[in-house]
Amino acid sequence: MRLRGRKGTREELERQTDLVVLDPRAYKGRWAERFGNANPIHVELGMGKGRFITQLSAQNPDINYIGIDMFDQLLHRGADKAVKARAEHGRPELRNLALVLFNIEHIEDIFAEGELERVYLNFSDPWPKKRHHRRRLTHPNFVRKYIRLLNANGEIHFKTDSEMLFEFSLNSFADLGLRMRNITFSLHRDGNPAFNVMTEYEAKFVEQGKPIYRCEVVVGSAALERHEAVLAEADKPARPSIRQEA
Ligand SMILES: C[S@@+](CC[C@H](N)C(=O)[O-])C[C@H]1O[C@@H](n2cnc3c(N)ncnc32)[C@H](O)[C@@H]1O
């Protein structure tokens, strides 16, 4: 991602204490205190310019959202977008979003076990060279960390334009014994699905006509039970229709 530096960005971030968190280690195990409620916490790892997480947070006031990235400029853009998204949704008072400056490699330093309900991985860097595969955010070493941080309702939602990263990631999830659902090799085949909030990268790739790969990973025990129940329901034979006597 190309970033144009601007003087004073860090100072501005330091002033935006309602949205921006520059010392996330201080909140490990205490994010509920920061949000002032015990609502579920959904995290986007590598939020970029923040379109996805700011839109979701404005749409869903009963979920707490955290967007993480490692560049000041991106957090700054995200903060601007959050203010705009809240205004557009007529909810300028919302406080359910935190934008965090941090390197995801050390994610276990900022969240306690079971503190998260959902991890979003959107268009993570593909790191094509074999010697860099360990840096992929869906490498088993990362996914093991996410599993520890997710609660009983925990899920991972992953989308990418990279076929190669998608293949790698499906194998990574499968190697860890995780269940996957709603796997698609073309999320936008019939237009943008109603549930889907597009990211900046996604909008660009869709415009170029590239397919978007997506899957959901069911991690927590309660999430798994719900998924099994949905499958069992779908498997039931259709009820015979009652024949009307003449
Ligand atoms: C390809 S961009 C995707 C941005 C956004 N999710 C989207 O779909 O538009 C990947 C983002 O992940 C961030 N990122 C990559 N590795 C990271 C790490 N270890 N810690 C924090 N952010 C990271 C990058 O800075 C970049 O903003």
The ligand as a Gaussian input file, in Angstrom:
#p B3LYP/6-31G(d) Opt

LIG

0 1
 C       -3.396000      -5.450000       1.284000
 S       -3.805000      -4.390000       2.592000
 C       -5.560000      -4.686000       2.835000
 C       -6.221000      -3.557000       3.555000
 C       -7.738000      -3.730000       3.821000
 N       -8.023000      -4.854000       4.667000
 C       -8.509000      -3.840000       2.545000
 O       -8.989000      -4.936000       2.237000
 O       -8.653000      -2.827000       1.829000
 C       -3.081000      -5.235000       3.955000
 C       -2.989000      -4.367000       5.206000
 O       -2.491000      -5.166000       6.265000
 C       -1.570000      -4.396000       7.023000
 N       -0.662000      -5.339000       7.680000
 C        0.049000      -6.313000       7.079000
 N        0.789000      -6.988000       7.976000
 C        0.531000      -6.418000       9.184000
 C        0.997000      -6.648000      10.503000
 N        1.889000      -7.611000      10.765000
 N        0.529000      -5.867000      11.500000
 C       -0.369000      -4.871000      11.248000
 N       -0.844000      -4.610000      10.008000
 C       -0.399000      -5.368000       8.998000
 C       -0.893000      -3.510000       6.001000
 O       -0.320000      -2.359000       6.575000
 C       -2.044000      -3.187000       5.060000
 O       -2.716000      -2.001000       5.448000

